Amino acid sequence: MRKYLVILLVAAVAFFAVPAMAQAPAAPEKAVTFSAMVWYATFWDKSDKWASGLTKDGSKAATDGSNRDASPWKGSWGLDETVTRFGATFKQGTFTAQVTINAVVDSEVAFAGAKQATDYREWWAQNDFGMFTLWFGHAYTPTYQPMWMMARGGQGKNGASNTFSSTRSDHMKVVVPMGAAGSLAVAFVEPNQNNTVGLDNKKIAGEDTTANVTAWANYKYPKVEGLYTFLMKTDAFSLKVMGLGGYQSLDFYVVGAAGSTQKLGTVKSWTAGVDVQFIFGPVTVQASAGKERNGKTYGDNDATFKSNYYATDDKIQDVNETVLHGAVAFVINPMFKLQAGYGQRDSKQDVGTDYQKQKKSMIYGNVLIQLTPQIQMQPEYARKDNGKLKTTTTSTKKGIDQYVGVEWIATI
């Protein structure tokens, strides 16, 4: 079915694009603009990781400090190289292209005495054909809807419980206007094969070994994602509603200690959800809810469990997750903006006759202070409760992570 969908998309693009090219006038002049952002962190982090096992009712509480690893507040100052960036945008008529790179520290690369390398953040091109826009390249995919305007947590520094989150990926998409207030984007995404399945004690069914074997993935068709956006603007308010979803299928194989290649199984993963943003005067309210199956394999960095293979069951066990997020922002004046939010993620995976489940939650708050048209400072605090990892017989506290500090952002 997906193969025919890809063929249909290619045929539709060619059908509408060729007449547009035939009628196109002489190419207009080219325009190039440059942009850059510098992010500098002045933060303190603290982690309280519990290692002691509790009974299901929590009656076996920790009795002394040896039962947990509570770290002190630790400084984390310096250039945020993963989000500090430089980019260029090229425009010529209906055509647009963008190249953005990050400054990423790499201890394995030395250049002119400095250990630095670059990471391509976004490389893409698009053309507006009128009835649709064709886009292809490397950037966030349509299902990327993170906790908005978090400086540190938004970078994954603290594992925020985003409603929808994935890495930037290679993909192509078609965006079609749906009336005056809506649009539909359909994307075909290269699956993330780095998020492999976990192995139960690294032992493969049928082989008497616990050797360190590695699972690898193969796919026949790309991941498919869709995003419908409805936008209503009036003089009094603005309403934005987004419905999104995605699906992919990966076959996983493993080479055992004896050298035989075995198929562990097929992991079918999907995500679906809705995001609503309402702006009324100085107040913005956002709420989102989503469901995921095998989110880690799908590419969601914030997913809790891998889709583990268990030798006792001789199959890969699915992971089901429910994610909620709410946030509110208040603009005091052009210089000050207050923001606060809450997110939670409930995860569960069956393991034979047992199960494992965990609920994580996060609260955060920050203040956006515009010092100059180019420089912004963002004091921010977040507290993430990793909850308890529960099975049918045990309950283990996973600790609390916190951070507090200021992010300094310069936009050029």
MOQUIDA-V907644 format. One record per pair of residues at least 4 apart in sequence whose C-alpha atoms are under 8 Angstrom apart, sorted by sequence separation. I is the first residue (numbers start at 1). J is the second residue. D is the distance in Angstrom with one decimal. If there is no record, write none. Layout:
# MOQUIDA-V907644
i	j	d
I	J	D
I	J	D
This chain:
# MOQUIDA-V907644
i	j	d
1	5	6.3
2	6	6.3
3	7	6.4
4	8	6.0
5	9	6.2
6	10	6.3
7	11	6.2
8	12	6.1
9	13	6.2
10	14	6.2
11	15	6.0
12	16	6.3
13	17	5.7
14	18	5.8
15	19	7.4
16	20	6.7
17	21	6.2
18	22	6.3
19	23	6.3
20	24	6.0
54	58	5.3
55	59	6.0
63	67	7.2
65	69	7.5
80	84	6.1
81	85	7.8
91	95	5.7
92	96	6.6
110	114	5.6
111	115	6.1
128	132	6.2
129	133	5.7
140	144	6.2
150	154	4.7
151	155	6.8
152	156	7.1
153	157	5.4
156	160	6.3
178	182	4.7
179	183	7.5
199	203	6.8
203	207	7.3
204	208	7.8
233	237	6.2
234	238	6.2
255	259	5.7
256	260	5.6
279	283	5.8
280	284	6.4
294	298	6.2
295	299	6.2
296	300	5.1
310	314	5.7
311	315	7.0
332	336	5.4
333	337	7.1
350	354	6.1
351	355	4.8
371	375	5.6
372	376	7.0
390	394	5.7
391	395	6.5
54	59	6.7
55	60	5.8
62	67	5.8
79	84	7.7
91	96	4.6
110	115	4.3
111	116	6.6
128	133	4.3
129	134	7.6
149	154	7.1
150	155	7.9
152	157	5.9
153	158	5.3
177	182	6.1
178	183	4.7
199	204	8.0
203	208	7.6
204	209	7.5
233	238	4.4
255	260	5.5
256	261	6.5
279	284	4.4
295	300	5.2
296	301	6.3
309	314	7.1
310	315	6.0
331	336	6.3
332	337	5.7
350	355	4.2
351	356	7.1
370	375	6.3
371	376	5.5
390	395	4.4
54	60	5.0
62	68	7.8
90	96	5.6
91	97	6.6
109	115	5.5
110	116	6.2
127	133	5.6
128	134	6.6
148	154	7.3
152	158	7.3
153	159	6.7
154	160	7.0
177	183	4.3
178	184	6.6
203	209	6.0
204	210	7.8
232	238	5.7
233	239	6.5
255	261	4.5
256	262	7.6
278	284	5.7
279	285	6.5
296	302	7.5
309	315	5.5
310	316	6.3
331	337	4.4
332	338	7.5
349	355	5.6
350	356	6.5
370	376	4.5
371	377	7.1
389	395	5.6
390	396	6.4
53	60	7.6
54	61	6.4
89	96	7.2
90	97	5.1
108	115	7.3
109	116	6.0
110	117	8.0
126	133	6.8
127	134	5.5
147	154	6.5
153	160	5.6
176	183	5.6
177	184	6.4
203	210	4.8
231	238	7.5
232	239	5.1
254	261	5.6
255	262	6.4
277	284	7.1
278	285	5.2
296	303	5.2
309	316	4.0
310	317	7.4
330	337	5.7
331	338	6.4
348	355	7.2
349	356	5.4
369	376	5.6
370	377	6.6
388	395	6.0
389	396	5.1
89	97	5.8
90	98	6.2
107	115	5.6
109	117	6.4
126	134	5.4
127	135	6.7
146	154	7.2
175	183	6.8
176	184	5.2
202	210	5.5
203	211	7.0
231	239	5.8
232	240	6.4
253	261	6.8
254	262	5.4
277	285	5.7
278	286	6.4
295	303	5.5
296	304	7.3
308	316	5.5
309	317	6.2
329	337	7.0
330	338	5.2
348	356	5.8
349	357	6.3
368	376	6.9
369	377	5.3
388	396	5.2
389	397	6.4
89	98	4.4
106	115	6.0
107	116	7.2
126	135	4.2
175	184	5.6
176	185	6.4
201	210	6.5
202	211	6.5
231	240	4.5
253	262	5.5
254	263	6.4
277	286	4.4
296	305	6.8
297	306	6.9
307	316	6.3
308	317	5.6
329	338	5.5
330	339	6.5
348	357	4.2
368	377	6.3
369	378	6.2
388	397	4.4
389	398	6.7
52	62	6.7
88	98	5.8
89	99	6.6
105	115	6.4
106	116	5.3
125	135	5.9
126	136	6.5
175	185	4.2
202	212	5.9
203	213	7.8
230	240	5.7
231	241	6.6
253	263	4.3
254	264	6.9
276	286	5.7
277	287	6.6
296	306	5.6
297	307	6.9
307	317	5.7
308	318	7.5
329	339	4.3
347	357	5.4
348	358	6.6
368	378	4.8
387	397	6.1
388	398	5.5
87	98	7.2
88	99	5.5
105	116	4.7
106	117	5.7
124	135	7.2
125	136	5.8
174	185	5.6
175	186	6.6
202	213	6.2
229	240	7.1
230	241	5.1
252	263	5.9
253	264	5.4
275	286	7.4
276	287	5.4
296	307	7.3
307	318	5.4
328	339	5.8
329	340	6.6
346	357	7.5
347	358	5.3
367	378	5.5
368	379	7.2
386	397	7.7
387	398	5.8
87	99	5.4
88	100	6.5
104	116	6.3
105	117	5.9
124	136	5.7
125	137	6.4
173	185	6.6
174	186	5.5
229	241	5.9
230	242	6.4
251	263	7.5
252	264	5.5
253	265	7.3
275	287	5.9
276	288	6.2
294	306	7.1
307	319	6.0
327	339	7.3
328	340	5.7
346	358	6.0
347	359	6.3
366	378	6.5
367	379	5.6
386	398	5.3
387	399	6.8
87	100	4.0
103	116	7.4
104	117	5.5
105	118	7.8
124	137	4.0
147	160	7.8
173	186	5.4
174	187	6.6
229	242	4.6
251	264	7.8
252	265	5.6
275	288	4.2
294	307	5.9
306	319	7.3
327	340	5.7
328	341	6.3
346	359	4.5
366	379	5.5
367	380	6.7
386	399	5.6
387	400	7.9
86	100	5.6
87	101	6.3
103	117	6.5
104	118	5.3
123	137	5.6
124	138	5.7
147	161	8.0
173	187	4.0
228	242	5.6
229	243	6.7
251	265	6.0
252	266	6.1
274	288	5.6
275	289	6.7
305	319	6.8
327	341	3.9
345	359	5.7
346	360	6.6
366	380	4.2
385	399	6.5
386	400	5.8
52	67	5.3
85	100	6.7
86	101	5.6
103	118	5.0
104	119	6.1
122	137	7.7
123	138	5.1
124	139	7.3
147	162	5.5
172	187	5.6
173	188	6.2
227	242	6.8
228	243	5.2
251	266	4.4
252	267	7.5
273	288	7.3
274	289	5.7
326	341	5.6
327	342	6.4
344	359	7.1
345	360	5.3
365	380	5.8
366	381	6.4
385	400	4.6
386	401	7.7
51	67	6.2
52	68	6.5
85	101	5.5
86	102	6.7
102	118	5.7
103	119	6.5
122	138	5.3
123	139	6.9
146	162	5.1
147	163	7.3
171	187	6.6
172	188	5.5
199	215	7.9
227	243	5.8
228	244	6.3
250	266	5.6
251	267	6.4
273	289	5.6
274	290	6.5
325	341	7.4
326	342	5.4
344	360	5.5
345	361	6.3
364	380	7.4
365	381	5.6
384	400	5.7
385	401	6.6
50	67	6.9
51	68	5.3
85	102	4.4
101	118	6.5
102	119	5.0
121	138	7.6
122	139	4.9
145	162	7.6
146	163	6.2
171	188	5.5
172	189	6.7
198	215	7.9
227	244	4.4
249	266	6.8
250	267	5.4
273	290	4.0
325	342	5.7
326	343	6.4
344	361	4.0
364	381	5.6
365	382	6.5
383	400	7.1
384	401	5.1
50	68	4.5
51	69	7.3
84	102	5.7
85	103	6.2
101	119	5.6
102	120	6.2
121	139	6.9
145	163	6.8
146	164	5.7
171	189	4.2
197	215	6.6
226	244	5.6
227	245	6.7
249	267	5.8
250	268	6.6
272	290	5.6
273	291	6.3
303	321	7.9
325	343	4.2
343	361	5.6
344	362	6.3
364	382	4.1
383	401	5.9
384	402	6.2
49	68	6.2
50	69	6.2
83	102	6.2
84	103	6.1
101	120	4.4
102	121	6.0
145	164	5.0
146	165	5.6
170	189	6.1
171	190	6.0
196	215	6.3
225	244	7.5
226	245	5.5
249	268	4.5
271	290	7.2
272	291	5.5
324	343	5.6
325	344	6.6
342	361	7.4
343	362	5.3
363	382	5.7
364	383	6.5
383	402	4.5
48	68	7.5
49	69	5.4
50	70	7.7
82	102	5.9
83	103	7.7
100	120	6.3
101	121	5.0
144	164	5.6
145	165	6.0
169	189	6.9
170	190	5.7
196	216	6.4
225	245	5.7
226	246	6.3
248	268	6.0
249	269	6.4
271	291	5.8
272	292	6.6
323	343	7.5
324	344	5.4
342	362	5.6
343	363	6.6
362	382	7.0
363	383	5.5
382	402	5.7
383	403	6.9
48	69	6.1
49	70	6.1
81	102	6.6
82	103	6.4
99	120	8.0
100	121	5.4
101	122	6.9
143	164	6.4
144	165	5.0
169	190	6.7
196	217	6.9
225	246	4.0
247	268	7.5
248	269	5.5
271	292	4.4
323	344	5.8
324	345	6.7
342	363	4.5
362	383	5.6
363	384	6.6
381	402	7.5
382	403	5.6
48	70	4.3
81	103	5.0
82	104	5.6
99	121	7.8
100	122	5.0
143	165	7.2
144	166	5.9
224	246	5.5
225	247	6.6
247	269	5.8
248	270	6.5
270	292	5.8
271	293	6.5
323	345	4.5
341	363	5.7
342	364	6.6
362	384	4.2
381	403	5.8
382	404	6.7
47	70	6.3
48	71	6.1
81	104	5.0
99	122	5.7
100	123	6.4
143	166	7.7
169	192	7.8
193	216	7.5
223	246	7.1
224	247	5.5
247	270	4.3
269	292	7.5
270	293	5.4
322	345	5.8
323	346	6.4
340	363	7.6
341	364	5.4
361	384	5.7
362	385	6.2
381	404	4.4
47	71	5.6
81	105	6.7
98	122	7.0
99	123	4.6
193	217	5.9
223	247	5.8
224	248	6.5
246	270	5.4
247	271	6.8
269	293	5.2
270	294	7.0
271	295	7.3
294	318	5.9
295	319	7.4
321	345	6.8
322	346	5.2
340	364	5.6
341	365	6.5
360	384	7.3
361	385	5.3
380	404	5.8
381	405	6.8
46	71	6.1
47	72	7.6
98	123	5.7
99	124	6.8
141	166	7.7
193	218	7.7
223	248	4.5
245	270	7.2
246	271	5.3
268	293	7.9
269	294	5.0
270	295	7.1
293	318	6.8
294	319	4.8
295	320	7.9
321	346	5.4
322	347	6.8
340	365	4.1
360	385	5.7
361	386	6.6
379	404	7.7
380	405	5.7
46	72	6.0
97	123	7.6
98	124	5.5
140	166	7.5
222	248	6.9
223	249	7.4
245	271	5.2
246	272	6.6
268	294	7.4
269	295	6.6
293	319	5.6
294	320	6.4
295	321	7.7
321	347	4.4
339	365	5.6
340	366	6.5
360	386	4.6
361	387	7.6
379	405	5.6
380	406	6.0
46	73	4.7
97	124	5.6
98	125	6.4
140	167	6.5
141	168	6.6
245	272	4.1
267	294	7.6
293	320	4.7
320	347	5.8
321	348	6.5
338	365	7.7
339	366	5.4
359	386	6.8
360	387	5.3
379	406	4.1
380	407	7.7
45	73	5.5
46	74	6.4
97	125	4.1
140	168	4.2
141	169	6.7
191	219	7.8
221	249	7.8
244	272	5.7
245	273	6.5
269	297	7.0
270	298	6.8
292	320	5.9
293	321	6.3
319	347	7.0
320	348	5.5
338	366	6.2
339	367	6.3
358	386	7.9
359	387	5.4
378	406	5.3
379	407	6.4
44	73	5.9
45	74	5.3
96	125	5.7
97	126	6.3
139	168	4.7
140	169	6.1
243	272	7.8
244	273	5.6
269	298	5.7
291	320	7.6
292	321	5.1
319	348	5.8
320	349	6.5
338	367	4.7
339	368	8.0
358	387	6.4
359	388	6.8
377	406	6.6
378	407	5.0
44	74	5.2
45	75	6.5
95	125	7.5
96	126	5.4
138	168	6.5
139	169	5.6
141	171	7.5
219	249	6.8
243	273	6.0
244	274	6.3
267	297	7.8
291	321	5.8
292	322	6.5
319	349	4.7
337	367	5.7
338	368	6.4
358	388	5.7
359	389	7.8
377	407	5.8
378	408	6.4
44	75	4.4
45	76	7.0
95	126	5.9
96	127	6.3
138	169	5.4
139	170	6.7
191	222	6.2
219	250	5.1
243	274	4.5
291	322	4.7
318	349	6.2
319	350	7.7
336	367	6.9
337	368	5.0
358	389	4.9
377	408	4.6
378	409	7.9
43	75	6.0
44	76	5.6
95	127	4.4
138	170	4.3
139	171	7.8
190	222	5.4
191	223	5.7
218	250	5.8
219	251	6.3
242	274	5.6
243	275	6.6
290	322	5.9
291	323	6.3
317	349	6.8
318	350	7.3
336	368	5.7
337	369	6.7
357	389	5.8
358	390	6.3
376	408	6.0
377	409	6.2
42	75	7.7
43	76	5.1
94	127	5.5
95	128	6.6
137	170	5.6
138	171	6.3
189	222	5.4
190	223	6.2
217	250	6.2
218	251	5.2
241	274	7.3
242	275	5.1
289	322	7.6
290	323	5.2
317	350	6.5
335	368	7.7
336	369	4.9
356	389	6.7
357	390	5.3
375	408	7.4
376	409	5.1
42	76	6.2
43	77	6.0
94	128	5.2
136	170	7.8
137	171	5.8
188	222	5.7
189	223	4.8
217	251	5.5
218	252	6.5
241	275	5.9
242	276	6.4
289	323	5.7
290	324	6.6
317	351	6.8
335	369	5.5
336	370	6.6
356	390	5.5
357	391	6.7
375	409	5.8
376	410	6.3
41	76	7.1
42	77	4.5
94	129	7.4
136	171	5.9
137	172	6.3
188	223	5.6
189	224	6.2
217	252	4.5
218	253	8.0
241	276	4.6
289	324	4.6
335	370	4.8
355	390	7.9
356	391	4.7
375	410	4.5
41	77	5.2
42	78	6.8
136	172	4.0
188	224	4.8
189	225	7.5
216	252	5.6
217	253	6.3
240	276	5.8
241	277	6.5
288	324	5.9
289	325	6.5
334	370	7.5
335	371	7.1
355	391	5.4
356	392	7.7
374	410	5.5
375	411	6.5
40	77	7.5
41	78	5.4
135	172	5.6
136	173	6.2
187	224	5.8
188	225	6.5
215	252	6.4
216	253	5.4
239	276	7.5
240	277	5.1
287	324	7.8
288	325	5.3
354	391	6.7
355	392	6.5
374	411	5.0
40	78	5.7
41	79	6.2
134	172	7.7
135	173	5.2
186	224	7.4
187	225	5.1
215	253	5.5
216	254	6.2
239	277	6.0
240	278	6.5
287	325	5.7
288	326	6.5
313	351	8.0
354	392	6.1
374	412	6.3
40	79	4.5
41	80	6.2
134	173	6.2
135	174	6.2
186	225	5.8
187	226	6.3
215	254	4.5
239	278	4.7
287	326	4.4
313	352	6.1
39	79	6.1
40	80	5.4
134	174	4.8
135	175	7.9
186	226	4.6
214	254	5.9
215	255	7.4
238	278	5.9
239	279	6.5
267	307	7.7
286	326	5.6
287	327	6.5
312	352	7.3
38	79	7.8
39	80	5.3
133	174	5.6
134	175	6.7
185	226	5.6
186	227	6.7
213	254	6.9
214	255	6.9
237	278	7.4
238	279	5.0
285	326	7.7
286	327	5.1
310	351	7.5
38	80	7.9
39	81	7.4
132	174	6.6
133	175	5.1
184	226	7.3
185	227	5.1
213	255	6.4
237	279	5.5
238	280	6.7
285	327	5.9
286	328	6.3
305	347	7.4
132	175	5.6
133	176	6.6
142	185	7.3
184	227	5.8
185	228	6.4
213	256	5.9
237	280	4.6
285	328	4.5
304	347	6.5
39	83	6.6
132	176	4.5
184	228	4.5
213	257	7.0
236	280	6.6
237	281	6.7
284	328	5.6
285	329	6.6
305	349	7.7
38	83	7.7
39	84	5.3
131	176	6.5
132	177	6.7
142	187	7.3
183	228	5.8
184	229	6.5
211	256	7.7
212	257	7.9
236	281	7.0
264	309	7.3
283	328	7.2
284	329	5.0
37	83	7.8
38	84	4.6
122	168	7.9
131	177	7.1
141	187	7.6
182	228	7.2
183	229	5.3
211	257	6.1
283	329	5.7
284	330	6.5
37	84	5.4
38	85	6.7
121	168	7.6
182	229	5.4
183	230	6.8
282	329	8.0
283	330	4.7
36	84	7.7
37	85	5.3
141	189	7.7
182	230	4.4
209	257	6.9
282	330	5.5
283	331	6.6
36	85	5.5
37	86	6.6
181	230	5.7
182	231	6.1
207	256	7.4
267	316	7.4
282	331	4.9
36	86	4.3
181	231	5.1
207	257	7.9
248	298	6.9
264	314	7.9
265	315	6.6
266	316	7.8
282	332	7.2
35	86	5.9
36	87	6.1
181	232	6.2
207	258	7.8
247	298	7.9
264	315	6.6
265	316	6.4
267	318	7.7
34	86	7.7
35	87	5.3
204	256	6.9
264	316	7.0
34	87	5.8
35	88	6.3
34	88	4.4
304	358	7.8
33	88	5.7
34	89	6.4
197	252	7.6
32	88	6.9
33	89	5.3
196	252	7.9
32	89	5.7
33	90	6.8
191	248	7.3
32	90	4.7
31	90	5.8
32	91	6.4
30	90	7.1
31	91	5.1
30	91	5.8
31	92	6.3
30	92	4.7
29	92	6.1
30	93	7.8
28	92	6.0
29	93	7.6
27	92	7.4
28	93	5.8
27	93	7.1
83	155	7.8
143	225	6.9
142	225	6.7
143	226	7.4
141	225	7.9
142	226	6.6
143	227	6.9
142	227	5.8
197	297	7.2
143	244	6.1
195	296	6.4
196	297	6.5
142	244	7.5
143	245	6.6
195	297	5.2
143	246	7.3
195	298	7.9
193	297	7.7
195	299	6.9
192	297	7.4
192	298	7.0
205	311	5.1
191	298	7.4
192	299	5.9
204	311	5.9
205	312	7.7
191	299	7.7
198	306	5.9
200	308	6.9
203	311	6.6
20	129	6.8
197	306	5.9
198	307	6.3
199	308	5.8
200	309	6.0
205	314	6.1
196	306	7.8
197	307	5.2
198	308	4.3
199	309	5.1
200	310	4.9
197	308	5.3
198	309	6.0
199	310	6.5
200	311	6.3
17	129	6.5
197	309	6.6
16	129	7.6
16	131	7.9
197	316	7.9
13	134	7.8
163	288	6.7
163	289	6.5
164	290	7.3
163	290	6.3
167	299	6.7
166	299	5.3
167	300	7.3
165	299	7.9
166	300	4.4
167	301	7.2
165	300	5.2
166	301	5.8
164	300	7.2
165	301	6.5
165	302	6.9
162	302	6.8
161	302	6.3
160	302	7.0
159	302	6.2
163	323	5.3
162	323	7.5
163	324	5.9
161	323	7.6
163	325	6.0
162	325	7.2
147	325	7.6
163	343	7.4
162	343	6.7
161	343	5.5
162	344	7.9
163	345	7.9
160	343	7.8
161	344	5.7
161	345	6.0
161	360	7.2
161	361	6.5
161	362	6.5
160	362	6.6
150	366	7.7
3	221	7.1
2	221	7.1
160	384	7.3
158	384	7.6
151	378	7.4
152	380	8.0
151	380	7.5
153	382	7.6
150	380	7.9
158	401	7.1
158	402	7.7
158	403	7.9
152	407	7.6
151	407	6.5
56	390	7.4
56	391	8.0
56	392	7.5
56	393	6.0
58	395	7.0
55	393	6.8
56	394	5.1
57	395	7.8
55	394	5.0
56	395	5.1
54	394	6.1
55	395	5.5
53	394	6.8
54	395	4.9
53	395	6.2
54	396	5.5
53	396	4.8
54	397	7.6
52	396	6.5
53	397	7.3
51	396	7.2
52	397	7.3
50	396	7.5
51	397	7.0
50	397	5.4
51	398	7.3
49	397	7.7
50	398	5.3
49	398	5.6
50	399	5.2
49	399	4.1
48	399	4.8
49	400	6.6
47	399	7.2
48	400	5.0
47	400	5.9
48	401	6.2
47	401	4.4
46	401	5.8
47	402	6.4
45	401	7.6
46	402	5.2
45	402	5.8
46	403	6.2
45	403	4.3
44	403	5.5
45	404	6.8
43	403	6.8
44	404	5.5
43	404	5.7
44	405	6.1
43	405	4.1
42	405	5.6
43	406	6.1
41	405	7.8
42	406	5.3
43	407	7.7
41	406	6.3
42	407	6.2
41	407	4.8
42	408	8.0
40	407	5.8
41	408	6.4
39	407	6.9
40	408	5.0
39	408	5.7
40	409	6.5
38	408	7.9
39	409	4.7
38	409	5.7
39	410	6.7
37	409	6.9
38	410	5.1
37	410	5.5
38	411	6.7
37	411	4.6
36	411	6.0
37	412	6.2
35	411	7.6
36	412	5.1
35	412	5.5
